[in-house]
């Protein structure tokens, strides 16, 4: 979304920004799904509650 909506773009009003975000999710993402799908890495780690801890 950043690449399509906010990168090097200026929106004079909050409504124009919100419209651009919604347009991305409603139009751009469905139309370009195969391109986006191929850019996502399959390298995910599952974090479950038993192994979750806060370091600090």
N, C-alpha and C positions, 0 to 999 in steps of 0.2 A: 504494500500500500504506500509506503514511504516513497518509493521510486515513482509511482504514478500520481500521487496526490500532493505530497508536501515537498519533495525534493526540487529546489529552485523554483518554487511557486509561491506567489503572494496572493492572499485572499483578503480584500479590503474589509469584509464583514464576516462575522461568525457564521451567518447563514450560508454564505457562499462556500466557506470551508466545509460546513456540515453537508451541504449538497454535493460537493465533490467527493467526500468520503462515502456517502450513500450511493452515489453513482458508481464509484469503484466497486462496492460490494454487490450492487444490483445488476450492473451491466458489464463492466470490465472483467471482473473475476469470472463470471460464468462464460463469457465469450473467449477468454484467454486461459481457461482452466488447464489445458494440456501444457501450455508453456509454464505456468506457475507450478504445476504438479511436478514437472521435470526438474525444477530448480530446488525443490525441497529435499534435504538430506534425509536418508533413512537411519541416520545415526542418533537414535534416541535412547535415553536411559530412563528406566522406570524407577520412580522413587515411591516406596511404600512407607506407611506410617511406622512400621517396626524399625526401619533403618534410618529414619529421618532424625537429625539432630542439629542443633544450632551451635556453631562454634563461636567463641567470643571471649 
